[in-house]
Amino acid sequence: MNRRLSDAIDKIRSLPEERQQQAAALLLDFLEHDDRDVQLTPEQLAEIEQALSDDEPYASDEEVRVFFDRLLK
């Protein structure tokens, strides 16, 4: 086991039981969904990075209010 993984496990051991259960679930989920086969192109990565850096909301507060007002009537 490498040092970084060993350090992480030591930290997990010091957590309360509930948090240990959460960490175990996350690790097992990670191991069960080994997505090493997924390879994004440089263009796909650039598109994701651009979308994540966009500070503009998808809709204004007013647009969201109007949308939900219509649903609730």
Secondary structure, 3 states (H helix, E strand, C coil): CCHHHHHHHHHHHCCCHHHHHHHHHHHHHHHHCCCCCCCCCHHHHHHHHHHHHCCCCCCCHHHHHHHHHHHHC
